């Protein structure tokens, strides 16, 4: 075991796979010599060579298209899109080509492509560096979509994604790169100050795609969330003194509905929280899926906390971000007697 933050854990995952599998290659803007804008790929080109860690032009459509071509010819490419906000020029390649390749070829071809991209706010990036577009891709048949909330899961999920024979969208909450965030702007949580790193195995291991995690067991209510909001929700429940079960979805597609439904059937109350905009957000699918399974067990309507239905602002970032105050208020309303 080693103490790592999320940046180091992701770097370790790619290092392990580059050493373990000669078919693994990395490609993306500034990932080689520069080591990536967040230094997630730092040192990998020096160690493994320019033929394994490739710098590309600023051309997201070309990055994804090249990765698809590599994959159908026997490689396992890991493509980085520098910010999730920039992924849209490659959207047609992802949806029309990558996601459908196995189906349209009757499984003659597979596309083991992993697309890494930082998502979410918290760095004052404004509207073009803060988006959370996971719902756009979870909607697409043929894609797997994951988002880790801690270093251990980040490394294990990334290795699992690289080894998967189907395409995986791997969203990385940039606000968590250097440690947990409890929703107070500009400062890390007390738990992060006490424990700046997480214990992460140094070698090869996987975290299964398609399986949620119980971040905190509880009996009074269920909070279903993922990414940065896992830490915000943990802090909000702790401040309220609420015995809430916090579930980290981790895998948006495929979704581990059994774990979610089992918890809500036990507690009878549910809050769904995510950073992305509310309307059309992934939380709507979570609410519908849980309600279909747990209607007769619910003691109150399922509640939602999410980003506002506006572009992600710069000057008013913390008014937009669904922080602890909004989560606490939602939990207080959820727990009122019917």
HELIX and SHEET records of a PDB file:
HELIX    1   1 UNK A    6  UNK A   20  1                                  15    
HELIX    2   2 UNK A   44  UNK A   48  1                                   5    
HELIX    3   3 UNK A   60  UNK A   72  1                                  13    
HELIX    4   4 UNK A   84  UNK A   90  5                                   7    
HELIX    5   5 UNK A   91  UNK A   92  1                                   2    
HELIX    6   6 UNK A   93  UNK A   98  3                                   6    
HELIX    7   7 UNK A  101  UNK A  104  1                                   4    
HELIX    8   8 UNK A  126  UNK A  128  5                                   3    
HELIX    9   9 UNK A  134  UNK A  138  1                                   5    
HELIX   10  10 UNK A  151  UNK A  163  1                                  13    
HELIX   11  11 UNK A  174  UNK A  176  5                                   3    
HELIX   12  12 UNK A  190  UNK A  194  1                                   5    
HELIX   13  13 UNK A  228  UNK A  240  1                                  13    
HELIX   14  14 UNK A  257  UNK A  267  1                                  11    
HELIX   15  15 UNK A  282  UNK A  294  1                                  13    
HELIX   16  16 UNK A  295  UNK A  297  5                                   3    
HELIX   17  17 UNK A  317  UNK A  320  1                                   4    
HELIX   18  18 UNK A  324  UNK A  334  1                                  11    
SHEET    1   A 2 UNK A   2  UNK A   4  0                                        
SHEET    2   A 2 UNK A 198  UNK A 200 -1                                        
SHEET    1   B 7 UNK A  53  UNK A  55  0                                        
SHEET    2   B 7 UNK A  24  UNK A  28  1                                        
SHEET    3   B 7 UNK A  76  UNK A  81  1                                        
SHEET    4   B 7 UNK A 114  UNK A 119  1                                        
SHEET    5   B 7 UNK A 168  UNK A 173  1                                        
SHEET    6   B 7 UNK A 144  UNK A 148  1                                        
SHEET    7   B 7 UNK A 251  UNK A 253 -1                                        
SHEET    1   C 5 UNK A 213  UNK A 216  0                                        
SHEET    2   C 5 UNK A 244  UNK A 248 -1                                        
SHEET    3   C 5 UNK A 221  UNK A 225  1                                        
SHEET    4   C 5 UNK A 270  UNK A 277  1                                        
SHEET    5   C 5 UNK A 303  UNK A 307  1                                        
END                                                                             
